[in-house]
Amino acid sequence: TCWSPNDLCSCDDGLDAEYPSNFTLSQNYPNPFNPITTIEFNLNTNDNISLNIYDVNGRKIKTLISGFILSGSYNIKWDGRDQFGHSMPSGLYIYQLISSNKSLSNKMILLR
């Protein structure tokens, strides 16, 4: 064995951590959704990011994340409510992931 309670040794067949190699924003699922959807994204570097929801007129509905985030893979849920807790109507919405040097966006459909 490689590890015992009394000592540690080097592990040639140890597990390596996997870090994302790209800044990506996946399609939400389910889509269309009601009442909750999941948004997945990957950060390949530690960065200040924001993840915002907009209506089709470009008005910001809600900020899901804003701040310094470590590199990795994330799943964020949105319940179809705005920043005040009001249920949004059926329609097309845009979600946008913004970092210090890049921005990605996708469309999603809320069906009530």
MMTF fields as JSON, N, C-alpha, C and O atoms, coordinates in Angstrom:
{
  "mmtfVersion": "1.0.0",
  "mmtfProducer": "UNKNOWN",
  "numBonds": 447,
  "numAtoms": 448,
  "numGroups": 112,
  "numChains": 1,
  "numModels": 1,
  "chainsPerModel": [1],
  "groupsPerChain": [112],
  "chainIdList": ["A"],
  "bondAtomList": [4, 2, 8, 6, 12, 10, 16, 14, 20, 18, 24, 22, 28, 26, 32, 30, 36, 34, 40, 38, 44, 42, 48, 46, 52, 50, 56, 54, 60, 58, 64, 62, 68, 66, 72, 70, 76, 74, 80, 78, 84, 82, 88, 86, 92, 90, 96, 94, 100, 98, 104, 102, 108, 106, 112, 110, 116, 114, 120, 118, 124, 122, 128, 126, 132, 130, 136, 134, 140, 138, 144, 142, 148, 146, 152, 150, 156, 154, 160, 158, 164, 162, 168, 166, 172, 170, 176, 174, 180, 178, 184, 182, 188, 186, 192, 190, 196, 194, 200, 198, 204, 202, 208, 206, 212, 210, 216, 214, 220, 218, 224, 222, 228, 226, 232, 230, 236, 234, 240, 238, 244, 242, 248, 246, 252, 250, 256, 254, 260, 258, 264, 262, 268, 266, 272, 270, 276, 274, 280, 278, 284, 282, 288, 286, 292, 290, 296, 294, 300, 298, 304, 302, 308, 306, 312, 310, 316, 314, 320, 318, 324, 322, 328, 326, 332, 330, 336, 334, 340, 338, 344, 342, 348, 346, 352, 350, 356, 354, 360, 358, 364, 362, 368, 366, 372, 370, 376, 374, 380, 378, 384, 382, 388, 386, 392, 390, 396, 394, 400, 398, 404, 402, 408, 406, 412, 410, 416, 414, 420, 418, 424, 422, 428, 426, 432, 430, 436, 434, 440, 438, 444, 442],
  "bondOrderList": [1, 1, 1, 1, 1, 1, 1, 1, 1, 1, 1, 1, 1, 1, 1, 1, 1, 1, 1, 1, 1, 1, 1, 1, 1, 1, 1, 1, 1, 1, 1, 1, 1, 1, 1, 1, 1, 1, 1, 1, 1, 1, 1, 1, 1, 1, 1, 1, 1, 1, 1, 1, 1, 1, 1, 1, 1, 1, 1, 1, 1, 1, 1, 1, 1, 1, 1, 1, 1, 1, 1, 1, 1, 1, 1, 1, 1, 1, 1, 1, 1, 1, 1, 1, 1, 1, 1, 1, 1, 1, 1, 1, 1, 1, 1, 1, 1, 1, 1, 1, 1, 1, 1, 1, 1, 1, 1, 1, 1, 1, 1],
  "groupList": [{"groupName": "THR", "atomNameList": ["N", "CA", "C", "O"], "elementList": ["N", "C", "C", "O"], "formalChargeList": [0, 0, 0, 0], "bondAtomList": [1, 0, 2, 1, 3, 2], "bondOrderList": [1, 1, 2], "singleLetterCode": "T", "chemCompType": "L-PEPTIDE LINKING"}, {"groupName": "CYS", "atomNameList": ["N", "CA", "C", "O"], "elementList": ["N", "C", "C", "O"], "formalChargeList": [0, 0, 0, 0], "bondAtomList": [1, 0, 2, 1, 3, 2], "bondOrderList": [1, 1, 2], "singleLetterCode": "C", "chemCompType": "L-PEPTIDE LINKING"}, {"groupName": "TRP", "atomNameList": ["N", "CA", "C", "O"], "elementList": ["N", "C", "C", "O"], "formalChargeList": [0, 0, 0, 0], "bondAtomList": [1, 0, 2, 1, 3, 2], "bondOrderList": [1, 1, 2], "singleLetterCode": "W", "chemCompType": "L-PEPTIDE LINKING"}, {"groupName": "SER", "atomNameList": ["N", "CA", "C", "O"], "elementList": ["N", "C", "C", "O"], "formalChargeList": [0, 0, 0, 0], "bondAtomList": [1, 0, 2, 1, 3, 2], "bondOrderList": [1, 1, 2], "singleLetterCode": "S", "chemCompType": "L-PEPTIDE LINKING"}, {"groupName": "PRO", "atomNameList": ["N", "CA", "C", "O"], "elementList": ["N", "C", "C", "O"], "formalChargeList": [0, 0, 0, 0], "bondAtomList": [1, 0, 2, 1, 3, 2], "bondOrderList": [1, 1, 2], "singleLetterCode": "P", "chemCompType": "L-PEPTIDE LINKING"}, {"groupName": "ASN", "atomNameList": ["N", "CA", "C", "O"], "elementList": ["N", "C", "C", "O"], "formalChargeList": [0, 0, 0, 0], "bondAtomList": [1, 0, 2, 1, 3, 2], "bondOrderList": [1, 1, 2], "singleLetterCode": "N", "chemCompType": "L-PEPTIDE LINKING"}, {"groupName": "ASP", "atomNameList": ["N", "CA", "C", "O"], "elementList": ["N", "C", "C", "O"], "formalChargeList": [0, 0, 0, 0], "bondAtomList": [1, 0, 2, 1, 3, 2], "bondOrderList": [1, 1, 2], "singleLetterCode": "D", "chemCompType": "L-PEPTIDE LINKING"}, {"groupName": "LEU", "atomNameList": ["N", "CA", "C", "O"], "elementList": ["N", "C", "C", "O"], "formalChargeList": [0, 0, 0, 0], "bondAtomList": [1, 0, 2, 1, 3, 2], "bondOrderList": [1, 1, 2], "singleLetterCode": "L", "chemCompType": "L-PEPTIDE LINKING"}, {"groupName": "GLY", "atomNameList": ["N", "CA", "C", "O"], "elementList": ["N", "C", "C", "O"], "formalChargeList": [0, 0, 0, 0], "bondAtomList": [1, 0, 2, 1, 3, 2], "bondOrderList": [1, 1, 2], "singleLetterCode": "G", "chemCompType": "PEPTIDE LINKING"}, {"groupName": "ALA", "atomNameList": ["N", "CA", "C", "O"], "elementList": ["N", "C", "C", "O"], "formalChargeList": [0, 0, 0, 0], "bondAtomList": [1, 0, 2, 1, 3, 2], "bondOrderList": [1, 1, 2], "singleLetterCode": "A", "chemCompType": "L-PEPTIDE LINKING"}, {"groupName": "GLU", "atomNameList": ["N", "CA", "C", "O"], "elementList": ["N", "C", "C", "O"], "formalChargeList": [0, 0, 0, 0], "bondAtomList": [1, 0, 2, 1, 3, 2], "bondOrderList": [1, 1, 2], "singleLetterCode": "E", "chemCompType": "L-PEPTIDE LINKING"}, {"groupName": "TYR", "atomNameList": ["N", "CA", "C", "O"], "elementList": ["N", "C", "C", "O"], "formalChargeList": [0, 0, 0, 0], "bondAtomList": [1, 0, 2, 1, 3, 2], "bondOrderList": [1, 1, 2], "singleLetterCode": "Y", "chemCompType": "L-PEPTIDE LINKING"}, {"groupName": "PHE", "atomNameList": ["N", "CA", "C", "O"], "elementList": ["N", "C", "C", "O"], "formalChargeList": [0, 0, 0, 0], "bondAtomList": [1, 0, 2, 1, 3, 2], "bondOrderList": [1, 1, 2], "singleLetterCode": "F", "chemCompType": "L-PEPTIDE LINKING"}, {"groupName": "GLN", "atomNameList": ["N", "CA", "C", "O"], "elementList": ["N", "C", "C", "O"], "formalChargeList": [0, 0, 0, 0], "bondAtomList": [1, 0, 2, 1, 3, 2], "bondOrderList": [1, 1, 2], "singleLetterCode": "Q", "chemCompType": "L-PEPTIDE LINKING"}, {"groupName": "ILE", "atomNameList": ["N", "CA", "C", "O"], "elementList": ["N", "C", "C", "O"], "formalChargeList": [0, 0, 0, 0], "bondAtomList": [1, 0, 2, 1, 3, 2], "bondOrderList": [1, 1, 2], "singleLetterCode": "I", "chemCompType": "L-PEPTIDE LINKING"}, {"groupName": "VAL", "atomNameList": ["N", "CA", "C", "O"], "elementList": ["N", "C", "C", "O"], "formalChargeList": [0, 0, 0, 0], "bondAtomList": [1, 0, 2, 1, 3, 2], "bondOrderList": [1, 1, 2], "singleLetterCode": "V", "chemCompType": "L-PEPTIDE LINKING"}, {"groupName": "ARG", "atomNameList": ["N", "CA", "C", "O"], "elementList": ["N", "C", "C", "O"], "formalChargeList": [0, 0, 0, 0], "bondAtomList": [1, 0, 2, 1, 3, 2], "bondOrderList": [1, 1, 2], "singleLetterCode": "R", "chemCompType": "L-PEPTIDE LINKING"}, {"groupName": "LYS", "atomNameList": ["N", "CA", "C", "O"], "elementList": ["N", "C", "C", "O"], "formalChargeList": [0, 0, 0, 0], "bondAtomList": [1, 0, 2, 1, 3, 2], "bondOrderList": [1, 1, 2], "singleLetterCode": "K", "chemCompType": "L-PEPTIDE LINKING"}, {"groupName": "HIS", "atomNameList": ["N", "CA", "C", "O"], "elementList": ["N", "C", "C", "O"], "formalChargeList": [0, 0, 0, 0], "bondAtomList": [1, 0, 2, 1, 3, 2], "bondOrderList": [1, 1, 2], "singleLetterCode": "H", "chemCompType": "L-PEPTIDE LINKING"}, {"groupName": "MET", "atomNameList": ["N", "CA", "C", "O"], "elementList": ["N", "C", "C", "O"], "formalChargeList": [0, 0, 0, 0], "bondAtomList": [1, 0, 2, 1, 3, 2], "bondOrderList": [1, 1, 2], "singleLetterCode": "M", "chemCompType": "L-PEPTIDE LINKING"}],
  "groupTypeList": [0, 1, 2, 3, 4, 5, 6, 7, 1, 3, 1, 6, 6, 8, 7, 6, 9, 10, 11, 4, 3, 5, 12, 0, 7, 3, 13, 5, 11, 4, 5, 4, 12, 5, 4, 14, 0, 0, 14, 10, 12, 5, 7, 5, 0, 5, 6, 5, 14, 3, 7, 5, 14, 11, 6, 15, 5, 8, 16, 17, 14, 17, 0, 7, 14, 3, 8, 12, 14, 7, 3, 8, 3, 11, 5, 14, 17, 2, 6, 8, 16, 6, 13, 12, 8, 18, 3, 19, 4, 3, 8, 7, 11, 14, 11, 13, 7, 14, 3, 3, 5, 17, 3, 7, 3, 5, 17, 19, 14, 7, 7, 16],
  "groupIdList": [1, 2, 3, 4, 5, 6, 7, 8, 9, 10, 11, 12, 13, 14, 15, 16, 17, 18, 19, 20, 21, 22, 23, 24, 25, 26, 27, 28, 29, 30, 31, 32, 33, 34, 35, 36, 37, 38, 39, 40, 41, 42, 43, 44, 45, 46, 47, 48, 49, 50, 51, 52, 53, 54, 55, 56, 57, 58, 59, 60, 61, 62, 63, 64, 65, 66, 67, 68, 69, 70, 71, 72, 73, 74, 75, 76, 77, 78, 79, 80, 81, 82, 83, 84, 85, 86, 87, 88, 89, 90, 91, 92, 93, 94, 95, 96, 97, 98, 99, 100, 101, 102, 103, 104, 105, 106, 107, 108, 109, 110, 111, 112],
  "secStructList": [7, 7, 3, 3, 6, 6, 3, 3, 7, 7, 7, 6, 6, 7, 7, 7, 7, 7, 7, 7, 1, 1, 7, 3, 3, 7, 7, 7, 5, 1, 1, 1, 5, 1, 1, 7, 3, 3, 3, 3, 3, 3, 3, 1, 1, 7, 3, 3, 3, 3, 3, 3, 3, 3, 3, 6, 6, 1, 7, 3, 3, 3, 3, 3, 3, 3, 3, 3, 3, 7, 1, 3, 3, 3, 3, 3, 3, 3, 7, 1, 5, 7, 6, 6, 1, 7, 5, 7, 7, 1, 3, 3, 3, 3, 3, 3, 3, 3, 7, 1, 1, 7, 3, 3, 3, 3, 3, 3, 3, 3, 7, 7],
  "xCoordList": [0.837, 0.0, 0.879, 2.035, 0.323, 1.073, 0.966, 1.898, -0.145, -0.348, -0.746, -1.556, -0.162, -0.596, -0.769, -0.239, -1.493, -1.707, -0.404, -0.373, 0.659, 1.906, 2.894, 3.774, 2.761, 3.711, 3.124, 2.116, 3.764, 3.39, 4.559, 5.716, 4.263, 5.315, 4.874, 3.722, 5.764, 5.397, 4.532, 4.741, 3.568, 2.628, 2.853, 2.591, 3.327, 3.536, 2.226, 2.113, 1.242, -0.03, -1.143, -2.314, -0.781, -1.758, -2.667, -2.382, -3.741, -4.687, -4.176, -3.631, -4.353, -4.022, -5.308, -6.336, -5.254, -6.406, -6.577, -5.601, -7.812, -8.083, -8.584, -9.536, -7.924, -8.305, -8.784, -8.218, -9.818, -10.3, -9.197, -8.413, -9.143, -8.143, -8.698, -7.952, -10.006, -10.628, -11.639, -12.13, -11.932, -13.005, -14.236, -14.316, -15.203, -16.364, -17.661, -17.698, -18.718, -20.072, -20.943, -21.094, -21.513, -22.314, -23.766, -24.22, -24.488, -25.927, -26.604, -26.297, -27.528, -28.256, -29.088, -29.399, -29.442, -30.299, -31.185, -30.727, -32.408, -33.074, -33.331, -33.296, -33.584, -33.901, -34.829, -34.411, -36.079, -36.73, -36.85, -36.743, -37.079, -37.144, -38.318, -38.843, -38.722, -39.704, -39.697, -40.002, -39.387, -39.123, -37.628, -37.267, -36.739, -35.315, -34.463, -34.782, -33.368, -32.403, -31.007, -30.768, -30.091, -28.704, -27.804, -27.935, -26.896, -25.918, -24.541, -24.146, -23.813, -22.462, -21.434, -21.638, -20.317, -19.212, -17.897, -17.85, -16.824, -15.467, -14.577, -14.647, -13.743, -12.735, -11.368, -11.092, -10.511, -9.17, -8.166, -7.027, -8.571, -7.718, -8.58, -9.79, -7.965, -8.661, -8.967, -8.106, -10.183, -10.546, -11.762, -12.52, -11.927, -13.161, -14.153, -13.881, -15.291, -16.292, -17.666, -17.899, -18.561, -19.972, -20.78, -20.413, -21.872, -22.81, -24.16, -24.754, -24.647, -25.868, -26.924, -26.618, -28.191, -29.337, -29.946, -30.147, -30.24, -30.844, -32.111, -32.237, -33.076, -34.229, -33.85, -32.732, -34.765, -34.444, -34.233, -33.695, -34.649, -34.425, -33.103, -32.785, -32.322, -31.021, -31.04, -30.006, -32.195, -32.272, -31.757, -32.135, -30.889, -30.378, -31.486, -32.101, -31.734, -32.778, -32.197, -32.783, -31.024, -30.428, -28.944, -28.522, -28.164, -26.765, -26.684, -27.012, -26.246, -26.151, -24.831, -24.782, -23.757, -22.434, -21.739, -21.839, -21.038, -20.203, -19.074, -19.315, -17.839, -16.712, -15.563, -15.564, -14.588, -13.393, -13.694, -14.129, -13.462, -13.749, -12.47, -11.734, -12.216, -11.059, -11.319, -12.467, -10.253, -10.412, -11.096, -10.911, -11.884, -12.6, -13.887, -14.148, -14.69, -15.98, -17.091, -17.015, -18.125, -19.204, -20.562, -20.711, -21.559, -22.964, -23.752, -23.697, -24.478, -25.274, -26.729, -27.017, -27.635, -29.056, -29.727, -29.386, -30.687, -31.535, -32.98, -33.399, -33.741, -35.129, -36.147, -37.336, -35.702, -36.638, -37.164, -38.21, -36.434, -36.855, -35.848, -34.665, -36.352, -35.468, -34.774, -34.914, -34.024, -33.257, -34.13, -33.643, -35.429, -36.348, -37.187, -38.035, -36.95, -37.687, -38.98, -39.741, -39.248, -40.467, -40.263, -39.208, -41.271, -41.217, -41.241, -42.064, -40.339, -40.278, -41.262, -41.544, -41.782, -42.727, -42.021, -40.798, -42.807, -42.269, -41.566, -41.984, -40.494, -39.804, -38.367, -37.886, -37.698, -36.297, -35.444, -35.719, -34.422, -33.496, -32.066, -31.788, -31.183, -29.762, -28.991, -29.233, -28.073, -27.168, -25.763, -25.358, -25.017, -23.7, -22.684, -22.904, -21.57, -20.442, -19.353, -18.896, -18.939, -17.963, -16.762, -16.915, -15.562, -14.32, -13.575, -14.101, -12.349, -11.577, -11.172, -10.862, -11.173, -10.754, -11.606, -11.237, -12.735, -13.558, -15.012, -15.327, -15.887, -17.318, -17.958, -17.693, -18.811, -19.545, -21.016, -21.35, -21.901, -23.33, -24.065, -23.601, -25.232, -26.118, -27.56, -27.85, -28.461, -29.898, -30.548, -30.078, -31.644, -32.441, -33.913, -34.229, -34.788, -36.219, -36.888, -36.739, -37.626, -38.432, -39.875, -40.448, -40.467, -41.876, -42.663, -42.396, -43.616, -44.459, -45.715, -46.554],
  "yCoordList": [-1.185, 0.0, 1.243, 1.21, 2.299, 3.546, 4.362, 5.084, 4.255, 5.06, 4.158, 3.243, 4.436, 3.748, 4.792, 5.896, 4.478, 5.464, 5.937, 7.02, 5.162, 5.518, 6.301, 6.973, 6.224, 6.954, 7.264, 6.686, 8.174, 8.528, 8.208, 8.336, 7.797, 7.557, 8.152, 8.561, 8.201, 8.777, 7.791, 6.579, 8.329, 7.499, 7.705, 8.787, 6.697, 6.806, 6.709, 7.234, 6.036, 5.862, 6.682, 6.307, 7.8, 8.639, 9.372, 9.449, 9.898, 10.639, 12.056, 12.679, 12.553, 13.928, 14.728, 14.248, 15.949, 16.832, 17.285, 17.55, 17.369, 17.842, 19.27, 19.572, 20.151, 21.554, 21.875, 21.38, 22.694, 23.045, 23.723, 24.505, 23.419, 24.03, 25.224, 25.929, 25.457, 26.564, 27.287, 26.756, 28.511, 29.315, 28.979, 29.367, 28.254, 27.814, 28.072, 28.119, 28.238, 28.387, 27.404, 27.526, 26.437, 25.398, 25.828, 26.771, 25.114, 25.346, 24.917, 23.863, 25.747, 25.397, 24.139, 23.783, 23.476, 22.286, 22.221, 22.587, 21.786, 21.576, 22.91, 23.968, 22.849, 24.034, 23.608, 22.844, 24.071, 25.009, 24.443, 23.236, 25.367, 24.934, 25.553, 26.593, 24.891, 25.373, 24.388, 23.22, 24.746, 26.105, 26.428, 27.589, 25.391, 25.621, 25.09, 24.068, 25.806, 25.355, 25.424, 26.147, 24.665, 24.634, 25.201, 24.855, 26.071, 26.668, 26.18, 26.343, 25.581, 25.076, 25.969, 26.435, 26.203, 26.917, 26.436, 25.881, 26.66, 26.294, 27.523, 28.327, 27.655, 28.715, 28.062, 27.187, 28.476, 27.889, 28.682, 28.247, 29.836, 30.628, 31.219, 31.375, 31.547, 32.277, 33.671, 34.29, 34.163, 35.433, 36.045, 35.36, 37.346, 38.022, 37.781, 38.107, 37.216, 36.941, 37.389, 37.621, 37.505, 37.687, 36.834, 36.658, 36.314, 35.537, 36.216, 36.212, 36.807, 37.609, 37.025, 36.363, 37.288, 36.919, 38.214, 39.172, 38.233, 39.395, 38.978, 37.834, 39.93, 39.66, 39.995, 40.443, 39.785, 39.998, 41.473, 41.791, 42.365, 43.794, 44.266, 45.454, 43.331, 43.696, 44.185, 44.61, 44.136, 44.548, 43.423, 42.263, 43.785, 42.773, 42.349, 43.179, 41.03, 40.459, 40.062, 40.33, 39.414, 38.931, 38.652, 38.223, 38.901, 38.49, 37.238, 37.271, 36.13, 34.866, 34.751, 34.184, 35.288, 35.265, 36.578, 37.079, 37.124, 38.29, 38.266, 38.371, 38.128, 38.129, 37.27, 36.785, 37.089, 36.32, 34.837, 34.391, 34.078, 32.645, 31.896, 32.322, 30.788, 29.952, 29.143, 28.845, 28.791, 27.98, 26.666, 26.129, 26.168, 24.927, 24.878, 25.74, 23.866, 23.669, 23.979, 23.608, 24.664, 25.112, 24.827, 24.852, 24.555, 24.41, 25.398, 25.354, 26.282, 27.29, 27.118, 26.935, 27.174, 27.028, 28.409, 29.298, 28.557, 29.745, 29.298, 28.412, 29.925, 29.535, 30.379, 30.332, 31.149, 31.946, 33.167, 33.705, 33.618, 34.802, 35.931, 35.698, 37.167, 38.324, 38.623, 37.876, 39.726, 40.079, 40.408, 40.434, 40.66, 40.965, 39.762, 39.87, 38.6, 37.394, 37.21, 36.288, 38.087, 37.963, 36.943, 36.907, 36.118, 35.145, 35.862, 36.749, 35.473, 36.069, 35.352, 34.168, 36.073, 35.449, 34.522, 34.556, 33.701, 32.865, 33.74, 34.867, 33.207, 33.968, 33.536, 32.599, 34.253, 34.034, 34.891, 36.077, 34.297, 35.008, 34.709, 33.666, 35.627, 35.49, 35.382, 36.15, 34.439, 34.4, 34.644, 34.117, 35.463, 35.904, 35.733, 36.158, 35.1, 34.914, 35.893, 35.869, 36.757, 37.796, 37.63, 37.561, 37.566, 37.535, 38.839, 39.743, 38.932, 40.154, 40.396, 41.526, 39.338, 39.537, 38.801, 38.74, 38.244, 37.482, 37.51, 37.69, 37.329, 37.28, 36.236, 36.198, 35.379, 34.368, 34.455, 34.783, 34.161, 34.189, 33.099, 32.615, 32.725, 31.725, 32.139, 32.99, 31.517, 31.77, 30.627, 29.49, 30.937, 29.906, 30.337, 31.518, 29.363, 29.623, 29.177, 28.035, 30.1, 29.82, 29.638, 30.522, 28.486, 28.217, 28.07, 27.172, 28.94, 28.887, 28.103, 27.942],
  "zCoordList": [0.0, 0.0, 0.0, 0.421, -0.464, -0.566, 0.721, 1.074, 1.413, 2.605, 3.76, 3.612, 4.901, 6.112, 7.195, 7.067, 8.259, 9.319, 9.96, 10.544, 9.866, 10.54, 9.691, 10.228, 8.4, 7.56, 6.19, 5.783, 5.498, 4.138, 3.232, 3.631, 2.029, 1.053, -0.276, -0.425, -1.22, -2.503, -3.273, -3.218, -3.984, -4.736, -6.22, -6.746, -6.885, -8.323, -9.099, -10.206, -8.514, -9.217, -8.565, -8.634, -7.932, -7.241, -8.213, -9.408, -7.704, -8.516, -8.74, -7.828, -9.938, -10.256, -10.281, -10.759, -9.766, -9.846, -11.288, -11.989, -11.714, -13.066, -12.991, -12.272, -13.748, -13.803, -15.208, -16.183, -15.324, -16.659, -17.468, -16.93, -18.752, -19.617, -20.376, -21.055, -20.267, -20.989, -20.115, -19.118, -20.52, -19.957, -20.793, -21.959, -20.205, -20.976, -20.228, -18.998, -21.004, -20.487, -21.259, -22.475, -20.561, -21.213, -21.357, -20.709, -22.221, -22.355, -21.056, -20.5, -20.585, -19.365, -19.592, -20.729, -18.504, -18.595, -17.377, -16.295, -17.478, -18.76, -19.465, -18.837, -20.74, -21.525, -22.644, -23.514, -22.66, -21.75, -20.333, -20.112, -19.368, -17.978, -17.248, -17.647, -16.165, -15.211, -14.054, -14.292, -12.87, -12.399, -12.244, -12.052, -12.327, -12.045, -13.197, -13.804, -13.486, -14.474, -13.877, -12.91, -14.461, -14.004, -15.095, -16.269, -14.692, -15.595, -15.17, -14.016, -16.106, -15.83, -16.506, -17.628, -15.804, -16.427, -15.845, -14.747, -16.604, -16.201, -16.246, -17.176, -15.231, -15.198, -15.206, -14.384, -16.123, -16.18, -15.346, -15.178, -14.822, -13.924, -12.818, -12.985, -11.696, -10.644, -11.2, -11.825, -10.975, -11.599, -10.91, -10.223, -11.109, -10.732, -11.854, -13.009, -11.522, -12.538, -12.073, -10.886, -13.028, -12.712, -13.673, -14.835, -13.172, -13.97, -13.82, -12.742, -14.924, -14.903, -15.819, -16.81, -15.463, -16.282, -16.818, -16.071, -18.13, -18.786, -19.506, -19.943, -19.635, -20.484, -21.927, -22.181, -22.868, -24.284, -24.624, -25.684, -23.744, -23.95, -23.358, -23.419, -22.779, -22.232, -20.803, -20.285, -20.147, -18.742, -17.851, -18.013, -16.907, -15.983, -15.035, -14.365, -14.986, -14.133, -12.78, -11.731, -12.827, -11.588, -11.793, -12.867, -10.753, -10.721, -9.863, -8.677, -10.463, -9.732, -8.982, -7.89, -9.565, -8.934, -9.269, -10.389, -8.29, -8.531, -7.511, -6.308, -7.995, -7.081, -7.563, -8.694, -6.699, -7.014, -6.858, -5.796, -7.921, -7.946, -8.326, -9.215, -7.651, -7.971, -9.235, -9.562, -9.943, -11.154, -10.791, -9.699, -11.725, -11.494, -12.285, -13.124, -12.014, -12.677, -11.685, -10.514, -12.167, -11.293, -11.916, -13.138, -11.064, -11.435, -10.593, -9.364, -11.244, -10.545, -10.967, -12.149, -10.015, -10.31, -10.333, -9.554, -11.248, -11.294, -11.241, -11.984, -10.35, -10.111, -10.868, -10.554, -11.858, -12.653, -11.932, -12.296, -10.894, -10.14, -10.345, -10.594, -10.233, -10.366, -9.044, -8.076, -9.012, -7.812, -6.601, -5.471, -6.838, -5.739, -5.323, -4.436, -5.969, -5.631, -6.394, -6.103, -7.386, -8.187, -9.298, -9.93, -9.532, -10.62, -11.962, -12.19, -12.837, -14.166, -15.081, -14.895, -16.07, -17.002, -17.988, -18.126, -18.668, -19.731, -20.753, -21.018, -21.322, -22.354, -22.53, -21.893, -23.417, -23.727, -22.798, -22.613, -22.22, -21.337, -21.781, -22.373, -21.489, -21.822, -20.511, -19.58, -20.438, -19.293, -19.803, -20.839, -19.046, -19.493, -18.37, -17.235, -18.717, -17.806, -18.225, -19.368, -17.299, -17.593, -16.667, -15.447, -17.255, -16.479, -16.741, -17.389, -16.235, -16.414, -17.872, -18.248, -18.696, -20.087, -21.118, -22.29, -20.698, -21.626, -21.191, -20.014, -22.165, -21.892, -22.798, -24.0, -22.206, -22.963, -22.589, -21.451, -23.546, -23.237, -24.002, -25.034, -23.465, -24.073, -23.835, -22.993, -24.597, -24.458, -23.711, -23.757, -23.014, -22.357, -22.387, -22.528, -22.254, -22.329, -21.035, -20.599, -20.435, -19.246, -19.694, -20.33, -19.361, -19.682, -18.388, -17.589, -18.19, -16.979, -17.26, -16.374]
}
